[in-house]
Amino acid sequence: MTKKTSVTIVSLALLFIGVAAYFIFTFDLNRYHVRFVSEVEKFLGNPVEAGPLSLSFNRGIALKMGHLNVYPDKNHSENAVLQISSIQATLDPTQLLRQKIQIASVAVDQPKFHVIRMPDSTIRLLGFSPASAEKKSEDDKVGFSLLIDRLDVRDGQMRLTDNLVTPPLQIEARAIDFAVRDLGFLKPVQLDVKLGILSEKQNVSVHGSLKIPIDGQPFEIQNAEILVDLSQMNLTELNRLLAQMGFPIFENSLQGKLFANLTHLKIASGSPIEPEVTIRLSDARVTLNQVPASFEEISCFGHWSGAGLQVENCAAHFSDGALQLKLTIPPSHLKQPAAVSFSAEKLNVAQLLPPNERQSTPSIKGEANLFLNGNFLPADAQTSISGQGELVLKDGVLVNFNLLREVFSTISIIPGLSRKLEERLPEEERQRIEIRDTALGVVKVPFVMDRFGIQYQNLEIVTPDFSFVSSGRINWNKSLAIQGMLKIGPGFSDALVRSVSELSTFLDEEGRLTLPVDISGSFSKPVVMPNVSAVATQLVVSKAEELLASLLKK
C-alpha cells in the first residue's frame, strides 16, 4: 500500500468521524420525544413522564434518557409507582451493516418498583399493565435481528407485598445490582444478581442462567447458585416481619449462611412450576428476645420440588441440649396444612425462659424433654396451628413459689389462718410452708395445642409434702387457667389440723387435707386461689353437722 493511499484512507476516516461527531452532537432526538413517550405508554399501559433524550459517542453510539416515571393516572395526582433515574443504551455501529441491531450495553440506574403477589398467586408489577398482546402481521415484522451484549441494573429498590398471607407481608430489597450477559430470546442467558433483603447492604447473591419467555412461555431459571448471608440482615426489619407472622423476635445475634442450588425452576403467572431446589443452612446462630442462651450450630437440609418443601435433618444445640426439626409444606395452590415434627432433649429450662426482672419473680428450673407433632396453614400459621405432644421435666423446681404458702395465705374464710399457722405450727412443719421454692421432681404431661394455646389434663405433681393433680390451659399470651386438687400428706395434715382445728373440715378418709385450687394470672405473676365456693360449702356443712350434733345431745 502506497503512502498516498494510506493518507487518503486516514483522511476519509477522519472525515467520517468528524461527520459522525457533528451528527451526534447536533442531532436533536427530542423531536421524537412525544412519539417515544407514546410508545412506552402503549407498552406499559400507564401514563409516563420521561426525561430528555440525548446522543453521545462512548465506545459506540450512546442513547440516554434522563429519567422515567410511571403513574397510575393521567393527571399524575398520585406518586409514581415505577421510577428510573436514567437509562442508557450503547449501539455497536459495525453490526448495522449486517442488518443486526447489536446493543453493546444497556444501563438502568436506580430503578424503584413495587411487586405484588395477589391472593391467587399471580404476580403484578405496579406500573406495568399492558393490554393483551396482538399478533404482529408480516408487514410489522422487521428484518433486523436484535441482540444485546449486556444489561446492567444498578442500585435498584424493590418493595414486595405478599397478599397470599394474612395480613399481607411487606418486604424491602435494596442495593439491587443486576447483570445479564448475551441477552436474547433463543437461548439461556447468564444472570448475576446481588441485592440486600431486609438489609442496607448486599447480603444475597444469585448466579445462574435465565431463559427469557416468548409467546407466553414461562420464565426458566437453570443451574443457579444462591447465597444468603444472614448476619447482614437488619434485625429491626426482620423482627417487624416476624412479629406480623406471630413468630419469636431475634435479639442482637443472627449468624449463618443459607445456600440454595436451583437445578430447574419455571415461573408462569407468578407461580413456580416444576421446581427442583436443594437448600442448606450451615453454621447458623440465633438469640431470641428475652432468652438468655443462644441456639448454636444450626444446620438444615431441605428440598423444594413440585411436591412442596421438605425440610429434614434440621438440628441445633441449645445450652447442653439438642433439638431436631422436620417440616413438610405442600404446594400453596393445594391450600393443605403443613406438618411439623419437633423434639428437644436435655433442655435447660432456666436458659430458655426470660430472665427474672426481680429476684422474687417466680420461674422454673429443670431439664426438659419435649416431643411435638403439629399442623398449620402456611398462609395463617398463628391462628391455624394444632397438634399434640408430651413434656417430661426432670429435677423440676418452681423458684420463688411455694404452692402451700400461696394456698394457705388466701383461705380468707378461716380468719387469721396464716397467723395461726405461723404461731402454732412446730418449727419443722413451719419451715415447709416458709421455704422459698417448690420441688417438683419428675413431671410428665401430654398436651394438645390449638390457636389459643396449650391444654392438658390430669397433670400430677408429687412432692414429699403434697400431691397436686390439675387440668387447664396455658395460652400463647402466657395467661393461665388451671383447676386442680391439692392433697397434703397425712403426717403434715395432722400437724396442720392440730394447729388450726378448722382445717379438719378438709380431711379426707385417708387423713389428708384436700383443697380445690384455681390458678390464674400469668407465668410471671401466678394467682393461686382455693376454690372459695367449694371450700365455703364444705365448711358450712361441717359447722351445720356440729351444731346439729350438739342440739341432739341436749
C-alpha positions in Angstrom: 0.0 0.0 0.0 1.5 3.3 -1.1 1.9 6.3 1.2 -0.6 8.3 -0.8 -3.2 5.6 -0.4 -2.6 5.4 3.3 -3.0 9.2 3.7 -6.3 9.0 1.7 -7.7 6.3 3.9 -6.8 8.1 7.0 -8.3 11.3 5.7 -11.5 9.6 4.8 -11.7 8.0 8.2 -11.1 11.3 9.9 -13.8 12.9 7.7 -16.2 10.1 8.6 -15.5 10.5 12.3 -15.9 14.3 12.0 -19.2 14.0 10.2 -20.4 11.3 12.7 -19.4 13.5 15.6 -21.2 16.6 14.1 -24.3 14.5 13.5 -24.3 13.1 17.0 -23.7 16.4 18.7 -26.2 18.4 16.6 -29.0 15.8 16.1 -32.0 16.7 18.2 -33.6 13.5 19.4 -36.2 15.4 21.5 -38.2 15.9 18.2 -39.1 12.3 18.7 -39.8 12.6 22.4 -43.6 12.6 22.2 -43.6 9.6 20.0 -41.2 7.8 22.3 -43.4 8.5 25.3 -46.4 7.3 23.4 -44.8 4.0 22.6 -43.6 3.5 26.1 -47.1 4.3 27.5 -48.6 1.8 25.0 -46.2 -0.9 26.1 -46.6 -0.3 29.9 -50.3 0.6 29.8 -49.9 3.5 32.1 -49.1 7.3 31.8 -45.4 8.0 31.6 -43.2 11.1 32.2 -39.8 10.8 30.5 -36.7 13.0 30.7 -34.9 14.4 27.7 -33.2 12.2 25.1 -29.6 12.7 24.1 -26.9 11.1 21.9 -23.2 10.7 22.7 -20.3 8.7 21.5 -18.7 6.4 24.0 -17.3 3.1 22.6 -20.3 3.3 20.3 -23.4 5.4 19.8 -24.9 6.0 23.2 -28.6 6.9 23.6 -29.5 8.3 27.0 -32.8 9.2 28.6 -32.8 11.4 31.7 -35.5 9.7 33.8 -38.7 7.7 33.5 -41.6 7.9 35.9 -44.8 5.8 35.5 -48.0 6.9 37.1 -51.3 5.2 37.9 -53.4 8.0 36.4 -53.1 10.6 33.6 -53.2 13.6 36.0 -50.2 12.4 38.0 -52.2 13.1 41.1 -50.6 10.1 42.9 -46.9 9.3 43.4 -45.1 7.4 40.6 -45.4 3.6 41.0 -42.3 2.9 38.9 -39.3 5.2 38.8 -36.0 5.0 36.9 -33.2 7.6 37.4 -31.7 7.2 33.9 -31.4 4.7 31.0 -28.5 4.5 28.6 -28.1 2.1 25.6 -24.9 1.9 23.6 -25.1 0.5 20.0 -22.4 -1.2 18.0 -22.4 0.6 14.6 -20.4 -2.1 12.9 -23.3 -4.6 13.2 -25.8 -2.3 11.5 -24.2 -3.3 8.1 -25.1 -6.9 8.8 -28.7 -6.0 9.4 -28.2 -6.6 13.2 -29.0 -4.1 15.9 -26.2 -5.0 18.3 -26.6 -3.2 21.6 -23.3 -3.3 23.4 -24.8 -2.5 26.7 -27.9 -1.2 28.4 -27.6 0.5 31.9 -30.6 1.2 34.1 -29.8 3.4 37.1 -31.7 3.4 40.4 -35.0 1.8 39.4 -37.7 1.8 42.1 -40.6 -0.6 41.7 -43.3 -2.4 43.6 -44.2 -6.1 43.1 -47.4 -7.5 44.4 -48.3 -11.2 44.8 -52.1 -11.5 44.6 -54.2 -13.9 46.6 -54.4 -16.2 43.5 -50.5 -16.3 43.5 -50.2 -14.2 40.3 -47.5 -11.5 40.3 -48.3 -7.9 39.4 -45.7 -5.2 38.7 -47.2 -1.8 39.6 -46.9 0.5 36.5 -47.0 -2.4 34.1 -50.5 -3.3 32.9 -50.4 -3.8 29.1 -53.4 -4.7 27.1 -53.5 -8.2 25.7 -50.8 -8.6 23.1 -51.8 -8.7 19.5 -50.1 -10.8 16.9 -47.9 -8.9 14.5 -48.7 -9.1 10.8 -46.0 -9.9 8.3 -45.8 -6.2 7.4 -45.0 -5.4 11.0 -42.0 -7.7 11.2 -38.6 -6.1 11.0 -35.8 -7.8 9.1 -33.3 -6.8 11.8 -32.0 -9.2 14.5 -31.9 -7.6 17.9 -29.0 -8.6 20.1 -27.9 -7.2 23.5 -24.5 -8.0 24.9 -25.1 -6.8 28.4 -27.9 -5.4 30.6 -27.0 -3.8 33.9 -29.4 -2.6 36.6 -27.6 -0.6 39.2 -28.7 0.4 42.8 -32.3 -0.6 42.4 -35.0 -0.8 45.1 -38.0 -3.2 45.2 -40.9 -3.4 47.6 -42.7 -6.8 47.7 -46.3 -7.1 49.0 -47.4 -10.6 49.6 -51.2 -10.9 49.7 -51.1 -14.7 49.8 -50.8 -14.5 53.6 -53.0 -12.7 56.2 -52.2 -9.9 57.0 -50.2 -9.0 53.9 -46.4 -9.0 54.3 -44.2 -6.1 53.2 -40.6 -6.9 52.3 -37.9 -4.5 51.1 -35.0 -5.2 48.8 -32.3 -2.6 48.3 -28.9 -2.1 46.6 -30.1 -4.3 43.7 -27.3 -4.9 41.1 -28.5 -7.0 38.2 -26.3 -8.1 35.3 -27.3 -10.2 32.3 -24.8 -11.2 29.5 -25.6 -12.2 25.9 -29.2 -11.2 26.3 -31.5 -12.9 23.7 -34.7 -14.9 23.3 -33.3 -18.1 21.7 -31.0 -19.4 24.4 -30.5 -19.1 28.2 -28.5 -16.0 29.3 -26.1 -15.7 32.1 -27.5 -14.0 35.2 -25.7 -12.3 38.1 -27.7 -10.6 40.8 -26.7 -9.0 44.1 -29.1 -7.3 46.5 -29.9 -6.6 50.1 -33.0 -8.3 51.5 -34.0 -6.8 54.9 -30.6 -5.3 54.8 -29.0 -2.0 53.8 -26.0 -4.0 52.4 -26.0 -6.6 49.7 -26.5 -9.9 51.5 -27.9 -12.1 48.7 -26.2 -13.2 45.5 -27.6 -15.2 42.6 -25.5 -16.8 39.8 -27.1 -18.9 37.1 -28.8 -18.9 33.7 -32.2 -17.4 32.7 -34.4 -18.2 29.7 -36.5 -15.2 28.8 -40.0 -16.1 27.7 -41.5 -15.5 24.3 -45.0 -16.2 23.0 -46.4 -16.6 26.5 -43.9 -19.2 27.6 -42.8 -19.2 31.3 -39.6 -17.9 32.7 -36.9 -20.5 33.2 -34.0 -20.4 35.7 -31.4 -23.1 35.5 -28.3 -24.2 37.4 -28.4 -21.2 39.7 -26.5 -20.8 43.0 -28.0 -18.6 45.7 -26.2 -17.5 48.8 -27.8 -15.5 51.7 -25.6 -14.0 54.5 -27.9 -13.9 57.5 -25.5 -11.8 59.6 -26.1 -8.8 57.4 -29.9 -8.7 58.0 -31.4 -5.7 59.7 -32.9 -7.2 62.8 -35.4 -4.3 63.3 -36.9 -5.0 59.9 -36.7 -8.8 60.4 -38.4 -8.6 63.8 -41.2 -6.5 62.4 -41.8 -9.1 59.8 -41.6 -12.0 62.3 -43.9 -10.2 64.7 -46.5 -9.8 62.0 -46.3 -13.5 61.3 -46.5 -14.4 65.1 -43.0 -15.8 65.4 -40.3 -15.1 68.0 -38.2 -11.9 68.0 -34.5 -12.1 67.4 -32.1 -10.3 69.7 -28.8 -8.8 68.6 -27.3 -12.1 67.3 -28.1 -13.7 64.0 -25.4 -15.5 62.0 -25.2 -18.2 59.4 -25.2 -18.7 55.6 -28.1 -20.1 53.6 -27.2 -21.9 50.3 -29.6 -23.0 47.6 -28.8 -24.9 44.4 -31.5 -24.4 41.9 -31.4 -27.1 39.2 -34.6 -26.0 37.5 -37.4 -23.6 38.0 -40.2 -22.3 35.8 -42.3 -19.3 36.7 -45.7 -18.7 34.9 -48.2 -16.1 36.1 -46.2 -15.6 39.2 -46.4 -19.2 40.3 -43.5 -21.7 40.4 -43.7 -24.7 38.1 -41.6 -27.8 38.3 -39.1 -26.5 40.9 -36.0 -28.6 41.8 -34.1 -26.8 44.5 -31.9 -28.1 47.3 -31.5 -25.8 50.4 -28.7 -25.9 53.0 -28.3 -23.8 56.1 -24.9 -24.1 57.9 -23.1 -22.6 60.9 -26.2 -20.6 62.0 -26.6 -19.0 65.4 -29.6 -17.0 66.7 -30.5 -15.4 70.0 -34.2 -14.8 70.7 -35.6 -11.9 72.6 -35.5 -12.5 76.4 -33.9 -15.9 76.1 -30.5 -15.9 77.9 -28.8 -18.6 75.9 -28.3 -18.8 72.1 -29.2 -21.5 69.6 -25.9 -22.7 68.3 -24.6 -24.9 65.4 -27.9 -24.7 63.5 -27.8 -26.8 60.3 -30.7 -27.7 57.9 -31.1 -29.5 54.7 -34.2 -29.2 52.5 -35.6 -29.9 49.1 -38.2 -27.9 47.2 -40.0 -29.7 44.3 -43.4 -30.0 42.8 -44.5 -32.0 45.8 -43.7 -29.0 48.1 -41.0 -28.1 50.6 -39.3 -30.9 52.6 -37.0 -29.8 55.4 -35.1 -32.7 57.1 -32.0 -33.1 59.2 -32.6 -29.7 60.8 -30.6 -29.7 64.1 -29.3 -27.2 66.7 -27.8 -27.1 70.1 -29.1 -25.1 73.0 -27.1 -24.9 76.2 -26.4 -28.6 76.8 -29.5 -29.8 74.9 -30.1 -30.9 71.3 -33.0 -30.0 69.0 -34.4 -31.8 65.9 -37.0 -30.4 63.4 -38.7 -31.8 60.3 -41.1 -29.8 58.2 -43.3 -30.5 55.2 -45.1 -27.7 53.4 -47.3 -28.7 50.4 -47.6 -26.5 47.3 -49.5 -23.3 48.0 -52.2 -23.9 45.4 -53.4 -27.0 47.2 -54.1 -25.0 50.4 -53.3 -28.0 52.5 -51.8 -27.8 56.0 -48.1 -28.1 56.6 -46.8 -30.8 59.0 -44.1 -30.2 61.6 -42.3 -32.6 63.9 -40.1 -31.3 66.7 -38.1 -32.9 69.5 -35.8 -31.4 72.2 -33.7 -33.4 74.6 -31.9 -32.2 77.8 -33.1 -28.6 77.5 -32.0 -26.4 80.4 -35.4 -24.7 81.1 -33.8 -21.9 83.1 -31.8 -20.9 80.0 -34.9 -21.0 77.8 -37.2 -18.8 79.9 -36.8 -15.0 80.2 -34.5 -13.9 83.0 -36.2 -12.7 86.2 -36.7 -9.0 86.3 -36.8 -9.2 90.2 -35.3 -11.8 92.5 -38.8 -12.6 93.8 -40.4 -13.3 90.4 -41.5 -17.0 90.0 -39.6 -19.1 87.5 -38.8 -22.7 86.8 -35.7 -24.8 86.6 -35.1 -28.3 85.4 -34.1 -30.5 82.4 -36.9 -30.9 79.9 -37.5 -33.4 77.0 -40.2 -32.2 74.6 -41.8 -34.1 71.7 -44.3 -32.4 69.4 -46.2 -33.1 66.2 -48.5 -30.5 64.6 -50.1 -28.9 61.6 -50.7 -25.4 60.4 -51.7 -23.5 57.3 -48.6 -21.6 56.0 -50.7 -18.6 55.0 -52.1 -18.2 58.5 -49.9 -20.2 60.9 -50.7 -18.2 64.1 -54.5 -18.9 64.0 -54.4 -22.4 62.4 -51.9 -24.3 64.4 -52.9 -27.6 66.0 -51.1 -30.7 67.3 -50.2 -32.8 70.3 -47.1 -33.6 72.3 -45.5 -34.5 75.6 -43.3 -32.7 78.1 -41.1 -34.5 80.6 -39.4 -32.4 83.2 -36.7 -33.9 85.4 -35.4 -32.3 88.6 -38.0 -29.6 88.3 -38.2 -26.7 90.7 -40.6 -23.8 91.0 -38.3 -21.0 92.1 -39.7 -18.2 94.3 -43.1 -20.1 94.5 -44.3 -22.2 97.4 -47.7 -23.7 96.5 -48.7 -24.5 100.1 -47.9 -21.0 101.3 -49.9 -19.5 98.4 -52.9 -21.6 99.2 -53.0 -21.1 103.0 -52.4 -17.3 102.6 -55.6 -17.0 100.5 -58.1 -19.0 102.5 -59.9 -16.0 103.8 -63.0 -17.8 105.2 -60.8 -19.0 108.2 -59.9 -15.7 109.9 -56.2 -15.4 110.7 -55.2 -18.8 109.2 -51.7 -17.7 108.2 -51.0 -16.1 111.6 -52.3 -19.1 113.5 -50.2 -21.5 111.5 -47.1 -19.3 112.0 -47.7 -19.2 115.8 -48.8 -22.8 116.4 -47.0 -25.0 113.9 -43.9 -26.8 115.2 -40.6 -25.4 113.7 -40.1 -28.3 111.2 -43.6 -28.0 109.7 -43.5 -24.2 109.7 -40.3 -24.3 107.6 -42.1 -26.4 105.0 -44.5 -23.5 104.4 -41.9 -20.8 104.6 -39.4 -22.4 102.2 -38.9 -20.3 99.1 -39.2 -22.9 96.3 -41.3 -25.9 95.4 -39.5 -29.1 94.3 -41.5 -30.8 91.5 -39.4 -34.0 91.0 -40.3 -35.6 87.7 -43.3 -34.2 85.8 -44.7 -36.0 82.7 -47.6 -34.3 80.9 -49.2 -35.0 77.5 -50.8 -31.9 75.9 -52.7 -30.7 72.8 -52.3 -27.3 71.3 -54.6 -25.0 69.2 -54.8 -21.4 68.0 -55.2 -20.2 71.6 -52.5 -22.1 73.5 -51.8 -25.5 75.1 -54.3 -27.6 77.0 -53.5 -30.6 79.3 -55.4 -32.9 81.6 -54.6 -34.8 84.8 -51.1 -33.5 85.4 -49.8 -34.9 88.7 -47.1 -33.2 90.7 -45.9 -35.3 93.7 -43.6 -33.9 96.4 -42.7 -35.2 99.8 -45.4 -32.9 101.4 -48.3 -33.0 98.9 -49.6 -34.0 95.5 -51.4 -31.7 93.1 -53.5 -33.0 90.2 -54.6 -30.4 87.7 -56.0 -29.7 84.2 -56.1 -26.4 82.4 -54.8 -24.2 79.7 -51.6 -22.2 79.2 -52.3 -19.6 76.5 -49.9 -18.2 74.0 -50.1 -14.8 75.7 -48.7 -16.6 78.8 -52.0 -16.4 80.8 -53.0 -19.3 83.0 -56.4 -21.0 83.5 -55.8 -24.1 85.7 -58.0 -26.0 88.1 -56.6 -28.7 90.4 -56.9 -30.6 93.6 -54.3 -30.2 96.3 -53.8 -33.2 98.7 -51.4 -32.8 101.6 -49.7 -35.9 103.1 -51.2 -37.4 106.3 -48.4 -36.5 108.7 -48.2 -32.9 107.6 -52.0 -32.7 107.5 -52.2 -33.9 111.1 -49.7 -31.2 112.3 -51.7 -28.5 110.4 -55.1 -29.6 111.9 -53.6 -29.7 115.4 -52.5 -26.1 114.9 -55.8 -24.9 113.4 -58.7 -27.2 114.2 -61.0 -25.6 111.5 -58.8 -27.3 108.8 -60.2 -30.7 109.9 -63.2 -29.9 107.7 -61.0 -30.7 104.7 -59.6 -34.0 105.8 -60.5 -37.0 103.6 -60.8 -40.6 104.6 -57.1 -41.1 104.5 -56.4 -38.2 106.8 -55.1 -35.9 104.0 -56.1 -32.2 103.7 -57.8 -31.9 100.4 -58.4 -28.5 98.8 -59.7 -27.5 95.3 -57.4 -24.8 93.9 -57.6 -22.5 90.9 -54.5 -20.9 89.3 -54.9 -17.8 87.1 -52.7 -14.8 86.2 -49.6 -15.3 84.2 -46.2 -17.1 84.3 -44.5 -14.2 86.0 -47.5 -13.4 88.3 -49.5 -16.5 89.0 -52.6 -16.1 91.2 -53.4 -19.1 93.4 -56.8 -19.2 94.9 -58.6 -22.1 96.7 -62.0 -22.6 95.1 -63.8 -20.5 97.7 -67.3 -21.6 96.8 -66.4 -25.3 97.2 -64.4 -24.6 100.4 -67.2 -22.5 101.9 -69.8 -25.1 101.1 -67.8 -27.8 102.8 -67.1 -25.6 105.8 -70.8 -24.6 106.2 -71.9 -28.3 106.0 -69.3 -29.2 108.6 -70.4 -26.5 111.0 -74.1 -27.4 110.5 -73.3 -31.0 111.3 -71.5 -29.9 114.5 -74.4 -27.7 115.5 -77.0 -30.4 114.8 -75.0 -32.9 116.8 -74.8 -30.6 119.8 -78.5 -30.0 119.7 -79.3 -33.7 119.6 -77.2 -34.2 122.7 -79.2 -31.7 124.7 
